[in-house]
């Protein structure tokens, strides 16, 4: 908890922190994206930002664990290493990391999705470490999950670079992106098939950790309250270089030669 408090104190000074720690590095790949959905929440009809910039930041990412010492220290803590080891990882890679800022009254909703669509390995192996920096509840846009969907919802497409430039999605052939039977002994099912798809809200307190299986269906709603909902998240996966070239800059390994030391 002390580690999380120290991290939170650092984040409360984010204006100077961003300038000194993040934006000063010529190697940084961080991007600050202003909320655009819904557009009128942060901008007027002429496209002028009507919120202070500090209250309009949507995301800071995707390589905080690699480029910023405070984030690196928190991400590669002994506790997080132990959790990854207990989950069965032997040579895990941190693929990306980001702060997500659901700002008061304008924090956008995130549609239902599966993280392994964007961080694909075969079989799926991605796990999200989702740390609440503030209380997350039904009013400010907490996470919602379909319970047990990681045991039956297969991955049907993966996020890729396109030959013509840009990015897109590649449909997976039958048998790819499954991993359900191998991990749980059950049969996979299409996401669109009739299942118990009742999303259940998961309210958490500041400092809580939520572990998100790459196959589980989850989402979050808009922040309609006057209270922000900031979180820090990073994703861990087995090392599959061909599928993860898009995130190679952030592909920092946790264990070097099995010693438990942080490696690059």
N, C-alpha and C positions, 0 to 999 in steps of 0.2 A: 504493500500500500504506500509506503514511503516513496518508493520509486515512481508510482503513479502521481503522487502529490507533487514531487519535484518536477515531473514532466508537465503537469497541469500549470504550475506556477510559470514555467517557461512559456507555455502557450498563451497565458493571459497577457504576455507582453509581445504579442505576435506582430504588432506594427514595426517595432524596432528589430525584432527577431528576424522577420522576413527580409528586411533590408540588409542586416549585417551578416546573418548566417546563411540565408538561402540565395538571395538575388545577387550577392557579390561574387559568386563562383562562376567562372567562365565555362565550367563543365556542367553546370546545372541544367537539368531537363524539366524543371518544374514549370507548370503553367497555372496561372490563376484565371479561372473562367468565371465570368459574371453570369448570374442566373438569367436564363432566357426563357424558361418555361414555368409558368406562363409569362410571356414577355411583359405584359402590362404590370406585373407585380413589382418589378424592379425598374422599369422604364416607363416614361410617358409616351403618348401617341406619336411624338416627334422623335422618339428613340433616345431621349436624354435620360441619363441615369438619375433617378429621383431618390435613391437611397445612398447613404454614405458608403464609400467603397469598402470600408471595414465591415459593413453589414450586408454587402452584396457578393462577397466571395463565396463561391460554391464549392470549390475543390482546390486542394494544394497537393500536387502529386507529379510523377508516380515513383520517385526514387529517393524519398526522404531518408530511408534506412541506409542509403549508400552515400548521400551527399551532405548530410547534416549530422553532426556529432550527437546532439541530444536525442534525435530520433534513432540513430544507430545504436546508441547505448540502451535505449528502451527496448528496441526490437530484438537485439541479440542478448537479452538478459538470460541469466542462468535459469530463471523460472520458465521462460518461453522455450528455451532449449529442452528442458525437462518435459514440458508438455508435448513438444514435437516428438521426442523419443518415446513417450508413453503412447502416442498415437501410432507408433510403428515406423516412423521415418528413420532412415539410417544415414542418408546423405541429402537432407532437405535443402531446398533453395528458396530464398525469399525473392519472389518474382516482381513484386511491386508493393508500394506503400503509399498511403495518402491520408490526408485529413479531409473529412467530409463535413461541411458546415451547413446544416439545415438552419438557415437564418430565420429569425422571428418573422412570421406572417408571410414570408416569400419562399421558404424552403420547399423545393419541388418534390413531388412524389417520384418514386423509383418503381418501375413496372416489375411484375413477377419475372424472375430470371434464375438461371443456374450459373454459378461462377465458373464451372468447368467449361462452359461454352466459350468463355473468353481466355481462360488459362487451361488449354486443352492438353491432356496427355492420354495415352491409350495403354492401359485402362485409366480412367480418371483418378487423379490423386490430389487435386487442389483442396486446401483447407484454409479458410479465412480466419484470421485472429482479429476480432472486432472489439476494440476497447472503447467503452463509453467514457468520454471526458466530462460529460454532464449527464444528469438523469435523463433517460429516454422513456417517454410515456405515450399514451394514445393521443395526447394533445399536440405534442411537438414532433411526431413522426417516428415512433419506435419501429423496430423490425417486426415483421409478421412472417410466419413459416407455415408450410403445410406439413404437419407432423408425420414423420416416417417416410417422406417422399424421397429421401436419399436412398431408400431401399428398393425403390421401384421406378423412379423417373430417370430414364436414360438421357444421354446427351445426343441431340439430333443434328447439331451443326457446330462448327468451330470458327472462331474469329481468325482471319488470315490477312496477309498482305496480298493485294491483287497484282497480277502481272502488268496491268495497265496503269498501275499506281493507285495509291490510296489503300483502303481496307474494306473488307466485306466479310461475308459468311460463306463457308463451304459446307454443303450438305454431306453428312457422313453416310457411308454405305452400311447396310445391315451388319450388325456384329461389332462395328466400331462404336466407341463411346459408351459401351455397356458397363462392364465391370461390376454390375450389380450381383450377378450370379457368383462371380469369383469372390466378392467380398462378403455377401450375405446369404448365399445359397438359394436365393429366390429368383424369380423370373422378372425381367425388365418389362416395363409397360410404357407406351407412348404418353407423353404429358397430356395429350388431349383426351385420353381415354377416361371413362368415368371412374373416378376414385374419390376418396375422401379428401377433396380439395378445399376444405374449409381452412382458410388462413387463420392462424391463432396469433394474436399480438403477444409480444414478449417484452414487457416493460422491465427495465434494468436501472440500477443506480450507478452514479458516477464511480468509475474505477472498476466496474464489472467487466469481465471478459466473456464474450460470446464466441464459441467455435462454430464455424459454418462449413459443413461438408459441401464440396463442390457440386454435388448432384442435387442438394436440397432446394426446393422451390421456395423463394423468399422475395419479399418486397418491403417497401416502406411508404407511408402516406405523406401527404403534404404537412408542413408545419404551419398550422393555423393559429398557433398561440403567440404570445408575446415573449416567449422564452426560447433561446437558441438550443439546438441539439448538435453538439460537436462530437465527433468520434475520430479515433485513429485506427486505421485498419491496414493489415498487410497480409499477403497470401503466400502460403508455403506449398511447395510441390516437390515431387521427385524430379531429378534432373533429366530432361528430355530435350536436348538442344535443338533438334530439327523442328519441333513444334513451338519452341519458345524463343525463337530468334527475335521476335518483336520486342521482347522484354529483356534482351541479353544484357543491356547496360545495368539493369537492376538485379541481374541474376547472381546475387552474392550467396555463397554457400555458408552454412552454419558450421559444419564440421570439416576440419582439414585432416585428412588421413586418419580419421577416426579418433582424433585426439580431443575433440570437443572444443577446439579453438575456432574463433571466427576466421573464415578465410575469404579470399577474393577470387 
